[in-house]
Amino acid sequence: MTLNKGDKLRNMDKRRGSTPFPMHHQTLHRRSMPVDDRELRSSMPPVLAGELSNLTRCTSYSPGEQHRDSCVSDSSDSVISSGSDSDGHIYKVVLLGEHGVGKSTLARIFGGLEDTHDYEDAGNTYDRSIVVDGEEANILLYDIWEQDNSQWLKDQCMCMGDAYIIVYSVTDKSSFEKASELRIQLRRARQSENIPIILVGNKTDLVRSREVSVDEGSACAVVFDCKFIETSASLHHNVRNLFEGIVRQIRLRRDSKEENARRMANCKRRESISKKAKRFLGRIVARKNKKMAFRQKSKSCHDLSVL
Ligand SMILES: Nc1nc2c(ncn2[C@@H]2O[C@H](COP(=O)(O)OP(=O)(O)OP(=O)(O)O)[C@@H](O)[C@H]2O)c(=O)[nH]1
């Protein structure tokens, strides 16, 4: 039986119900293209307009699906604009990385579509509202990076994000090297900005095929001044921490010190006694280990809740 697009989307809605994200991660709606691309199209070389059409396949919404166009459809929210929605907390997060490292798998988990094999309709931009530290944040996650894209489109990707997730596979050394290159490109493109970036070593479940160690990953993060986490999209390990972490990193840079301190205090209040004890012991051990200055710094790249 052939399903029409509406049926497929309704099915996806059902799958979204089984998302591994916790209940408080409410899905508002999913969009498969950057919001309003008219501005972008008018400013681009004609030959690239077709390329953008492929890139941003537009998906219609199923009738019951909640719409939020009032927040997102005006032209100020085009692909290339960024930062206009900080008050509404719509954060544009862009996935970067070599082919096959797991970007789309991570994105689908985030979008609640991890069970779908209908990649044609899965789209490449996901819009979710998640609650982090007791406050809601809206994330637009762009899974549109392709090595084969034109330089112009790559440049757009480098400019449009409020935050970046650079993914490599721990089973593929060359993807790790590519991740470093991407970090350098990003630094060049956004020189004066302090953009949140998380380096992600994915596919940790493939233990026997590992080519990049945790230490190599964190050392790279320290050198490139970004955060670091290892994930297994297949096992859903650390995926939630990754997306919560990116929200925290954005907030730490965007919001006032007072606001972040208040959040921190709230979090600590909610922390269990065992977590508090762990943190306390961690601090004592770190203080005693004076020779570990580098290690301490590299450890902090694992903590996605601090700068
Ligand atoms: N074992 C394992 N496989 C994974 C993991 N994440 C993704 N994969 C698999 O790796 C393959 C590539 O994953 P994708 O999500 O398509 O990778 P991508 O980075 O989006 O690739 P491109 O679209 O080519 O850029 C797929 O077969 C996934 O099922 C993981 O954590 N563990």
The ligand as an SDF file (V2000), in Angstrom:
LIG
                    3D

 32 34  0  0  0  0  0  0  0  0999 V2000
   27.1790    1.1250   15.4610 N   0  0  0  0  0  0  0  0  0  0  0  0
   26.7510    2.3730   15.2830 C   0  0  0  0  0  0  0  0  0  0  0  0
   26.3220    2.7650   14.0810 N   0  0  0  0  0  0  0  0  0  0  0  0
   25.8960    4.0300   13.9490 C   0  0  0  0  0  0  0  0  0  0  0  0
   25.8770    4.9390   15.0200 C   0  0  0  0  0  0  0  0  0  0  0  0
   25.4010    6.1250   14.5610 N   0  0  0  0  0  0  0  0  0  0  0  0
   25.1340    5.9550   13.2660 C   0  0  0  0  0  0  0  0  0  0  0  0
   25.4200    4.6970   12.8770 N   0  0  0  0  0  0  0  0  0  0  0  0
   25.2760    4.1070   11.5440 C   0  0  0  0  0  0  0  0  0  0  0  0
   26.2110    4.7450   10.6870 O   0  0  0  0  0  0  0  0  0  0  0  0
   25.6660    4.8840    9.3780 C   0  0  0  0  0  0  0  0  0  0  0  0
   25.7400    6.3440    8.9390 C   0  0  0  0  0  0  0  0  0  0  0  0
   24.9230    7.0880    9.8000 O   0  0  0  0  0  0  0  0  0  0  0  0
   24.2900    8.4830    9.3440 P   0  0  0  0  0  0  0  0  0  0  0  0
   23.4970    9.0070   10.4960 O   0  0  0  0  0  0  0  0  0  0  0  0
   23.5940    8.3590    8.0350 O   0  0  0  0  0  0  0  0  0  0  0  0
   25.6080    9.3340    9.1220 O   0  0  0  0  0  0  0  0  0  0  0  0
   25.7320   10.8220    8.5300 P   0  0  0  0  0  0  0  0  0  0  0  0
   26.8420   11.4670    9.2620 O   0  0  0  0  0  0  0  0  0  0  0  0
   24.4220   11.5190    8.5680 O   0  0  0  0  0  0  0  0  0  0  0  0
   26.1630   10.5150    7.0430 O   0  0  0  0  0  0  0  0  0  0  0  0
   25.9370   11.4620    5.7340 P   0  0  0  0  0  0  0  0  0  0  0  0
   24.4620   11.6570    5.6110 O   0  0  0  0  0  0  0  0  0  0  0  0
   26.5400   10.6610    4.6330 O   0  0  0  0  0  0  0  0  0  0  0  0
   26.6770   12.7380    5.9680 O   0  0  0  0  0  0  0  0  0  0  0  0
   24.2510    4.3500    9.4550 C   0  0  0  0  0  0  0  0  0  0  0  0
   24.2610    3.0300    9.0080 O   0  0  0  0  0  0  0  0  0  0  0  0
   23.9150    4.3850   10.9340 C   0  0  0  0  0  0  0  0  0  0  0  0
   22.9910    3.3920   11.3110 O   0  0  0  0  0  0  0  0  0  0  0  0
   26.3270    4.4800   16.2970 C   0  0  0  0  0  0  0  0  0  0  0  0
   26.3600    5.1910   17.3120 O   0  0  0  0  0  0  0  0  0  0  0  0
   26.7590    3.1930   16.3660 N   0  0  0  0  0  0  0  0  0  0  0  0
  1  2  1  0
  2  3  2  0
  2 32  1  0
  3  4  1  0
  4  5  2  0
  4  8  1  0
  5  6  1  0
  5 30  1  0
  6  7  2  0
  7  8  1  0
  8  9  1  0
  9 10  1  0
  9 28  1  0
 10 11  1  0
 11 12  1  0
 11 26  1  0
 12 13  1  0
 13 14  1  0
 14 15  2  0
 14 16  1  0
 14 17  1  0
 17 18  1  0
 18 19  2  0
 18 20  1  0
 18 21  1  0
 21 22  1  0
 22 23  2  0
 22 24  1  0
 22 25  1  0
 26 27  1  0
 26 28  1  0
 28 29  1  0
 30 31  2  0
 30 32  1  0
M  END
$$$$
